[in-house]
Amino acid sequence: MWDFEHGERARELAGEFKVSYTVPSLCAEALRTGDADIGIIPAISYQTIPDLVVIPDIAIAARGAVRSILLVSEKPASEITRVAVDTSSRTSVALLEILFRKRWLSKHEAMPKFVPMQPDLGAMLRACDAALLIGDPALTVDRNRYHVVDLAELWSEKTGKPFVFAFWAVRKRALATHDPAEVSRTFQRSRDNGLANVKAIAKQWAPRVGISESGVASYLAKSISYSLPAETISGLELFFELAREFKLTTTVRPVEFIGAAAIPLSG
């Protein structure tokens, strides 16, 4: 969001876009209801909202450990029967279910019960055996105190593929009055300019998150991948296929990018 907040084009973009902020799951709901035209949505939501296309080559993805999507518990995964889940990202909840159902987290057949809760680790672990933490709260977890599984890291170990958590999606009808290529370029440029200003972002966010500036910079520059090359798309395809296999979605929609035909899923 650099160009929308800090960049030289911020004033110009303010005349073109009305920006609001919320968690990814509510971004998806705003697209579903038509309250928003563009939003960063959990990847899983693409399968349940019609009339969407994806801005090419931008994602929130991970090629290994992501550090901010964690299963945290005081006991081994094989003993977990209840998981408190932060539902701010539906993709992370779906990924956790897939990891359990594939028996990549535990060899047990029994699926733990997921209990939606606010992201308060203490309260979550008082109510359940484990907690799914998403975003800033996960970055401050004491890994020496708990059993911690990084979901993206486990996914990469088991599949050999990156994992895509979210991406920019646009309602097709909104593009009828705008140049699709320019819309894509606007968001791609903002991503690039943000990456060029990671130190400034880290300085701003370190006090809010509760970790060092170098920790924030490392997270933003190394833990997160912001592009969608073919290798990353293949990880997204596999996630969609497994989501359907385990009835988390009913269909597998091919990924359709702005200005391009849908990319058929392999396999």
C-alpha positions as CSV (number, residue, x, y, z in Angstrom):
1,M,0.0,0.0,0.0
2,W,3.1,2.3,-0.1
3,D,1.9,4.5,-3.0
4,F,-1.5,4.9,-1.4
5,E,-0.1,6.1,1.9
6,H,3.4,7.5,1.4
7,G,4.4,7.6,-2.2
8,E,4.6,10.6,-4.5
9,R,1.3,9.5,-6.1
10,A,-0.6,9.3,-2.9
11,R,-2.6,12.5,-3.6
12,E,-3.4,11.4,-7.2
13,L,-4.5,7.9,-6.0
14,A,-6.7,9.4,-3.3
15,G,-8.8,10.8,-6.2
16,E,-9.1,7.5,-7.9
17,F,-9.5,5.0,-5.0
18,K,-11.4,5.2,-1.7
19,V,-9.3,3.0,0.6
20,S,-10.4,1.3,3.8
21,Y,-8.7,-1.4,6.0
22,T,-10.0,-4.5,7.6
23,V,-8.9,-8.2,8.0
24,P,-8.7,-10.4,4.9
25,S,-11.8,-12.4,5.6
26,L,-13.9,-9.2,5.7
27,C,-12.2,-7.8,2.6
28,A,-13.5,-10.9,0.8
29,E,-17.0,-10.4,2.2
30,A,-16.9,-6.8,0.9
31,L,-16.2,-8.0,-2.6
32,R,-18.9,-10.7,-2.3
33,T,-21.5,-8.0,-1.4
34,G,-20.3,-5.4,-3.8
35,D,-19.3,-3.0,-1.1
36,A,-15.7,-3.1,-2.5
37,D,-14.4,-3.4,-6.0
38,I,-10.8,-4.4,-5.2
39,G,-9.5,-6.2,-2.1
40,I,-6.8,-8.4,-0.7
41,I,-8.6,-11.7,-0.1
42,P,-7.7,-15.0,1.4
43,A,-6.9,-17.3,-1.4
44,I,-9.6,-19.8,-0.5
45,S,-12.3,-17.0,-1.0
46,Y,-11.5,-16.9,-4.7
47,Q,-13.3,-20.3,-5.0
48,T,-16.5,-19.0,-3.4
49,I,-17.0,-15.5,-4.9
50,P,-18.0,-15.3,-8.5
51,D,-17.1,-12.5,-11.0
52,L,-13.5,-12.0,-9.7
53,V,-10.2,-11.7,-11.5
54,V,-6.8,-11.5,-10.0
55,I,-4.2,-8.8,-10.3
56,P,-1.2,-10.6,-11.9
57,D,2.1,-11.1,-10.2
58,I,1.2,-9.9,-6.8
59,A,0.6,-12.1,-3.8
60,I,1.2,-12.6,-0.1
61,A,3.0,-15.9,-0.2
62,A,5.8,-17.9,1.4
63,R,8.4,-20.2,0.0
64,G,9.2,-21.6,3.4
65,A,8.7,-20.5,7.0
66,V,6.3,-17.5,7.1
67,R,6.6,-16.8,10.9
68,S,3.2,-15.3,11.1
69,I,0.9,-18.3,10.6
70,L,1.5,-20.6,13.6
71,L,-0.1,-23.5,15.4
72,V,0.9,-23.0,19.0
73,S,0.3,-25.5,21.8
74,E,1.6,-26.8,25.1
75,K,1.5,-30.4,23.9
76,P,2.5,-32.3,20.7
77,A,0.2,-32.2,17.7
78,S,-0.7,-35.8,18.1
79,E,-2.4,-35.0,21.4
80,I,-4.4,-32.0,20.1
81,T,-8.2,-32.4,20.2
82,R,-9.4,-28.8,20.2
83,V,-7.9,-25.8,18.3
84,A,-8.8,-22.2,18.9
85,V,-8.7,-20.5,15.5
86,D,-8.4,-16.9,14.6
87,T,-10.7,-16.6,11.6
88,S,-9.3,-13.3,10.2
89,S,-7.8,-15.4,7.4
90,R,-10.0,-18.2,6.0
91,T,-7.1,-19.5,4.0
92,S,-5.0,-20.2,7.1
93,V,-7.8,-22.1,8.7
94,A,-8.3,-24.1,5.6
95,L,-4.6,-24.8,5.4
96,L,-4.6,-26.0,9.0
97,E,-7.5,-28.4,8.3
98,I,-5.7,-29.8,5.2
99,L,-2.5,-30.4,7.2
100,F,-4.5,-32.3,9.8
101,R,-6.5,-34.3,7.2
102,K,-3.4,-35.2,5.2
103,R,-1.9,-36.4,8.5
104,W,1.1,-34.1,8.0
105,L,0.6,-32.7,11.5
106,S,-0.4,-35.8,13.3
107,K,-0.7,-39.5,12.3
108,H,-4.1,-39.7,14.1
109,E,-7.2,-40.0,11.9
110,A,-9.4,-38.0,14.3
111,M,-9.8,-34.4,13.2
112,P,-9.5,-31.8,16.1
113,K,-12.5,-29.5,16.7
114,F,-11.9,-26.0,15.5
115,V,-13.2,-23.3,17.9
116,P,-13.4,-19.7,16.6
117,M,-11.8,-17.2,19.1
118,Q,-10.2,-13.8,19.3
119,P,-6.4,-13.9,18.9
120,D,-5.5,-13.9,22.5
121,L,-3.0,-16.7,23.0
122,G,-3.6,-17.1,26.8
123,A,-7.4,-17.3,26.4
124,M,-7.1,-19.6,23.5
125,L,-4.9,-22.1,25.3
126,R,-7.1,-22.0,28.4
127,A,-10.0,-23.0,26.3
128,C,-8.3,-25.4,23.8
129,D,-5.3,-27.6,23.4
130,A,-3.8,-25.4,20.7
131,A,-4.2,-22.0,19.0
132,L,-4.0,-20.9,15.4
133,L,-2.4,-17.5,15.4
134,I,-2.3,-15.2,12.4
135,G,-0.4,-12.0,11.7
136,D,1.2,-9.8,14.3
137,P,0.3,-11.9,17.4
138,A,2.2,-14.9,15.9
139,L,5.4,-12.8,15.5
140,T,5.8,-12.4,19.2
141,V,5.2,-16.0,20.3
142,D,7.8,-17.4,22.7
143,R,9.0,-20.4,20.7
144,N,11.0,-21.7,23.7
145,R,7.8,-22.0,25.8
146,Y,5.4,-23.7,23.3
147,H,5.3,-26.4,20.6
148,V,5.1,-24.3,17.5
149,V,4.4,-25.3,13.9
150,D,4.9,-22.9,11.1
151,L,2.1,-23.8,8.6
152,A,3.8,-22.5,5.5
153,E,7.0,-24.2,6.4
154,L,5.3,-27.6,6.9
155,W,3.4,-27.2,3.6
156,S,6.6,-26.5,1.8
157,E,8.3,-29.5,3.4
158,K,5.5,-31.8,2.4
159,T,4.7,-30.5,-1.1
160,G,7.9,-28.8,-2.3
161,K,5.8,-25.8,-3.3
162,P,5.3,-22.3,-2.1
163,F,2.0,-21.4,-0.3
164,V,-0.2,-18.5,-1.3
165,F,-2.2,-16.9,1.5
166,A,-3.8,-14.0,-0.3
167,F,-3.8,-11.8,-3.4
168,W,-5.5,-8.8,-4.9
169,A,-8.9,-9.6,-6.5
170,V,-11.1,-7.3,-8.6
171,R,-14.8,-7.5,-9.4
172,K,-15.1,-7.8,-13.2
173,R,-17.9,-5.3,-13.4
174,A,-15.6,-2.7,-11.8
175,L,-13.2,-3.0,-14.7
176,A,-15.8,-2.0,-17.2
177,T,-15.0,1.7,-16.6
178,H,-11.3,1.4,-16.0
179,D,-8.2,0.4,-17.9
180,P,-7.4,-3.1,-16.6
181,A,-3.7,-2.8,-17.5
182,E,-3.4,0.4,-15.6
183,V,-5.2,-1.0,-12.6
184,S,-2.6,-3.8,-12.5
185,R,0.3,-1.5,-12.9
186,T,-0.9,0.8,-10.1
187,F,-0.8,-2.0,-7.6
188,Q,2.3,-3.6,-8.9
189,R,4.2,-0.3,-8.7
190,S,2.9,0.2,-5.1
191,R,4.3,-3.2,-4.2
192,D,7.6,-2.5,-5.8
193,N,7.9,0.9,-4.0
194,G,7.0,-0.6,-0.7
195,L,9.7,-3.2,-1.1
196,A,12.1,-0.4,-1.8
197,N,11.1,1.2,1.5
198,V,11.1,-1.8,3.8
199,K,13.4,0.0,6.3
200,A,10.9,2.9,6.7
201,I,8.0,0.5,7.1
202,A,10.0,-1.5,9.7
203,K,10.7,1.7,11.7
204,Q,7.0,2.6,11.7
205,W,5.7,-0.9,12.6
206,A,8.3,-2.3,15.0
207,P,6.8,-0.5,18.1
208,R,3.3,-1.6,17.1
209,V,4.2,-5.2,16.6
210,G,6.5,-5.5,19.5
211,I,9.6,-6.8,17.8
212,S,12.8,-5.1,16.6
213,E,13.1,-3.0,13.4
214,S,15.5,-5.6,12.0
215,G,12.9,-8.3,12.9
216,V,10.1,-6.6,11.0
217,A,12.5,-5.9,8.0
218,S,13.5,-9.5,7.9
219,Y,9.9,-10.7,8.0
220,L,8.8,-8.3,5.2
221,A,11.8,-8.9,3.0
222,K,12.6,-12.6,3.6
223,S,9.6,-14.4,5.0
224,I,7.0,-13.0,2.6
225,S,7.1,-13.4,-1.2
226,Y,5.0,-10.8,-3.1
227,S,5.0,-12.2,-6.6
228,L,3.1,-14.9,-8.4
229,P,5.5,-16.8,-10.7
230,A,4.5,-20.2,-12.2
231,E,6.0,-22.1,-9.3
232,T,3.9,-20.2,-6.8
233,I,0.8,-20.6,-8.9
234,S,1.4,-24.4,-8.8
235,G,1.3,-24.3,-5.0
236,L,-2.0,-22.3,-5.2
237,E,-3.4,-24.9,-7.6
238,L,-2.6,-27.8,-5.3
239,F,-4.1,-26.0,-2.4
240,F,-7.4,-25.5,-4.3
241,E,-7.4,-29.1,-5.3
242,L,-6.9,-30.3,-1.7
243,A,-9.6,-27.9,-0.5
244,R,-12.1,-29.5,-2.8
245,E,-10.9,-33.0,-1.9
246,F,-11.7,-32.3,1.7
247,K,-14.9,-30.5,0.9
248,L,-13.7,-27.1,2.0
249,T,-14.9,-25.8,-1.4
250,T,-17.2,-27.4,-3.9
251,T,-15.4,-26.4,-7.1
252,V,-11.9,-25.6,-8.3
253,R,-12.1,-22.4,-10.4
254,P,-9.1,-21.8,-12.7
255,V,-7.1,-18.7,-11.8
256,E,-8.1,-15.9,-14.1
257,F,-5.9,-12.8,-14.2
258,I,-6.7,-9.3,-15.4
259,G,-6.2,-9.2,-19.1
260,A,-5.5,-12.9,-19.6
261,A,-7.5,-16.1,-20.1
262,A,-8.0,-18.4,-17.1
263,I,-5.1,-20.6,-16.3
264,P,-6.3,-24.2,-16.4
265,L,-5.4,-26.2,-13.3
266,S,-2.9,-29.0,-14.0
267,G,-3.6,-32.6,-13.1
